[in-house]
Amino acid sequence: MSESQVKTGSPQKDYQAKKAIFRTYQIIWYILGLIEVVLGFRVLFKLLGANASSGFTNFIYAISYPFAQPFAGILGTTKSSGIVLEWSTLIAMIVYVVVAYGIVAFFQLVKPTDQEEVEQTVDSQ
């Protein structure tokens, strides 16, 4: 098929689709960042032996629970004089990063491409 026979969508339509996918990337990474920060605070507070009845600590535990709970029991916790290391929460943090990366990679597969983008990608690999 010669270059003149290559069919492409309208540039405006392709731009709008790419823009929507870009915004989706931003939303995915933003949500991941929020989850990671909350889980990170959970790990830190448990590790430092923070007072669970403190308002902020209790708030962090409450909002992080739904994200940490599916991974509870995968590995035990390490406890020593009030200090707790929840290995399952660290695993949860890793899993959420992998899932977010997988979703973004999937969107890369379905985004519209033009001939120039395909040639640059193929030539660079």
WORADA-V523274 format. One record per residue. N is the residue number from 1. RES is the residue in one small letter. PHI is phi as a letter, one per 20 degrees, with the letter a starting at -180 (NA if undefined). PSI is psi in whole degrees, 0 to 359 (NA if undefined). BURIAL is b if it has 9 or more other C-alpha atoms within 8 Angstrom, else e. Layout:
N_RES_PHI_PSI_BURIAL, N_RES_PHI_PSI_BURIAL
//
This chain:
1_m_NA_126_e, 2_s_f_167_e, 3_e_f_326_e, 4_s_f_343_e, 5_q_e_353_e, 6_v_f_128_e, 7_k_e_131_e, 8_t_c_153_e, 9_g_f_173_e, 10_s_f_142_e, 11_p_g_321_e, 12_q_f_319_e, 13_k_f_317_e, 14_d_f_318_b, 15_y_f_315_e, 16_q_f_320_e, 17_a_f_316_b, 18_k_f_322_b, 19_k_f_318_e, 20_a_f_319_e, 21_i_f_319_b, 22_f_g_315_e, 23_r_f_322_e, 24_t_f_318_e, 25_y_g_312_b, 26_q_f_317_e, 27_i_f_316_e, 28_i_f_312_b, 29_w_f_326_b, 30_y_f_312_e, 31_i_f_317_e, 32_l_g_316_b, 33_g_g_316_e, 34_l_f_314_e, 35_i_f_316_b, 36_e_f_320_b, 37_v_f_314_e, 38_v_f_314_b, 39_l_f_324_b, 40_g_f_317_e, 41_f_f_319_b, 42_r_g_310_b, 43_v_f_314_b, 44_l_f_314_e, 45_f_f_318_b, 46_k_f_319_b, 47_l_f_323_b, 48_l_e_357_e, 49_g_m_39_b, 50_a_f_150_e, 51_n_f_115_e, 52_a_f_341_e, 53_s_e_355_e, 54_s_f_142_e, 55_g_g_308_e, 56_f_f_318_e, 57_t_f_316_b, 58_n_f_319_b, 59_f_f_313_e, 60_i_f_315_b, 61_y_f_320_b, 62_a_f_316_e, 63_i_e_338_b, 64_s_e_340_b, 65_y_g_311_e, 66_p_f_333_e, 67_f_e_331_b, 68_a_e_329_b, 69_q_g_317_e, 70_p_g_342_e, 71_f_d_357_b, 72_a_f_136_b, 73_g_n_352_e, 74_i_f_311_e, 75_l_c_158_e, 76_g_f_177_e, 77_t_d_148_b, 78_t_e_121_e, 79_k_c_138_e, 80_s_b_114_e, 81_s_l_60_e, 82_g_n_349_e, 83_i_e_131_b, 84_v_c_131_b, 85_l_d_110_b, 86_e_e_98_b, 87_w_f_326_b, 88_s_f_328_b, 89_t_f_323_b, 90_l_f_321_b, 91_i_f_318_b, 92_a_g_317_b, 93_m_f_318_b, 94_i_f_316_e, 95_v_f_317_e, 96_y_f_324_b, 97_v_f_316_b, 98_v_f_317_e, 99_v_f_315_e, 100_a_f_317_b, 101_y_f_319_e, 102_g_f_320_e, 103_i_f_316_e, 104_v_f_318_b, 105_a_f_323_e, 106_f_f_316_e, 107_f_f_329_b, 108_q_f_326_e, 109_l_f_326_e, 110_v_e_355_e, 111_k_f_148_b, 112_p_f_144_e, 113_t_c_157_e, 114_d_d_172_e, 115_q_f_318_e, 116_e_f_317_e, 117_e_f_319_e, 118_v_f_314_b, 119_e_f_318_e, 120_q_f_318_e, 121_t_f_315_e, 122_v_f_319_e, 123_d_f_332_e, 124_s_e_352_e, 125_q_d_NA_e
//
